[in-house]
Amino acid sequence: MTQQISALPASAFVPLDELDELSGVLGVINYTSGAGDPDISPGHLRFDLHMAHGTAEGFAEVWTTDRPVETGESGGIGYAHDGEHLLCAGRVPPSERYAEATRAAYTAMLELMESLGYQRCARMWNFVNDINADNADGLEVYRDFCLGRAEAFEARDFSDTSVPAATGIGSLGGGISFYVLASRTNALTPIENSKQVSAYNYPERYGPRPPKFARATYLSATEDRAAGQLYVSGTSSIRGHETLFAGDVEKQTLLALENIAHLVGSETAADYRIEQHNTLADLDTIKVYVRHREDIPAVRRICEEHFSPDAQVAYLNVDVCRADLSVELEGIVHAPRNEP
Ligand SMILES: C=C(O[C@@H]1C=C(C(=O)O)C=C[C@H]1O)C(=O)O
């Protein structure tokens, strides 16, 4: 049903012990048992995130390309690019306060994107250790991170409607690790969910500066509005701007899925002149973040009722950006459905 289009980014999940057999690699993001700094010594970007409680539950997200890859490092940001897509990564070490270092690291990354000519920022992932803990000033670490990120985007003249799709999720160590996918020429459409307040418009009660991200982005290599890819941000049990069903992981999972179904579905697509009619069964390379390990079987059961049996799905036991959220999901619609 699906086919890969080489002008668009390609990614798949690969077991950690099968990484030797890869070719044509732009980047390998290891969801593994320890964090590291970005590494370009393999001739592609390699980045370790502390997202697994042991290597047995880890996996690698591998980005491939059929073009030659160049790598480099600038201001602590490691990168790999192939002339059309850039993957870059950075890390803010564990600290008592994060806003300033986050602003600096994000600014370095946005400057790098500009200097290399990859300004269409499609997707960002942010992994925040102790995300719900207070920093040294009593501000929640996630809110502290959001403050620095917002300042960096503003300093680089990113308007709210040009911020990427993103994930901001807990991690098990390493401070704040982040990586980004940006494009040189492909058309990028940021997408919002009409059932949710845009994150960048959240009221101040969620923190001094709102989280700057789009609910999804649509990336297309041609004029054909049916042929693009859809990057779905981390999505949770939020309607309007409020958390619903705190303490009920099953209801939270169902509402998060409903949010994604609406975001990828026909009604939203029509609003953005996207000629696709996706359902949850079109989502792939899905990550499901579950706060309490004991909830994973129930969440998995609900997910399996909605996703394609062919979809790659990874379950990670980490904290979520609001203390009252137990679950969050993200994924990519890699290629369009053939039927109208
Ligand atoms: C779950 C939400 O936000 C989370 C935090 C994000 C961030 O700060 O980059 C992005 C998506 C989600 O991972 C939400 O606000 O709906």
Ligand as a Chemical Component Dictionary entry (heavy atoms), coordinates in Angstrom:
data_LIG
# 
_chem_comp.id                   LIG 
_chem_comp.type                 NON-POLYMER 
_chem_comp.pdbx_formal_charge   0 
_chem_comp.three_letter_code    LIG 
# 
loop_
_chem_comp_atom.comp_id 
_chem_comp_atom.atom_id 
_chem_comp_atom.alt_atom_id 
_chem_comp_atom.type_symbol 
_chem_comp_atom.charge 
_chem_comp_atom.model_Cartn_x 
_chem_comp_atom.model_Cartn_y 
_chem_comp_atom.model_Cartn_z 
_chem_comp_atom.pdbx_ordinal 
LIG C1  C1  C 0 1.717  16.782 24.697 1  
LIG C2  C2  C 0 2.019  18.055 24.410 2  
LIG O1  O1  O 0 3.254  18.561 24.250 3  
LIG C3  C3  C 0 4.411  17.773 24.198 4  
LIG C4  C4  C 0 5.566  18.718 24.207 5  
LIG C5  C5  C 0 6.118  19.179 23.041 6  
LIG C6  C6  C 0 7.213  20.174 23.064 7  
LIG O2  O2  O 0 7.344  20.899 24.047 8  
LIG O3  O3  O 0 7.982  20.241 22.067 9  
LIG C7  C7  C 0 5.679  18.705 21.798 10 
LIG C8  C8  C 0 4.730  17.728 21.746 11 
LIG C9  C9  C 0 4.462  16.926 22.939 12 
LIG O4  O4  O 0 5.544  16.028 23.051 13 
LIG C10 C10 C 0 0.937  19.046 24.223 14 
LIG O5  O5  O 0 1.145  20.191 24.628 15 
LIG O6  O6  O 0 -0.089 18.683 23.635 16 
# 
loop_
_chem_comp_bond.comp_id 
_chem_comp_bond.atom_id_1 
_chem_comp_bond.atom_id_2 
_chem_comp_bond.value_order 
_chem_comp_bond.pdbx_ordinal 
LIG C1  C2  DOUB 1  
LIG C2  O1  SING 2  
LIG C2  C10 SING 3  
LIG O1  C3  SING 4  
LIG C3  C4  SING 5  
LIG C3  C9  SING 6  
LIG C4  C5  DOUB 7  
LIG C5  C6  SING 8  
LIG C5  C7  SING 9  
LIG C6  O2  DOUB 10 
LIG C6  O3  SING 11 
LIG C7  C8  DOUB 12 
LIG C8  C9  SING 13 
LIG C9  O4  SING 14 
LIG C10 O5  DOUB 15 
LIG C10 O6  SING 16 
# 
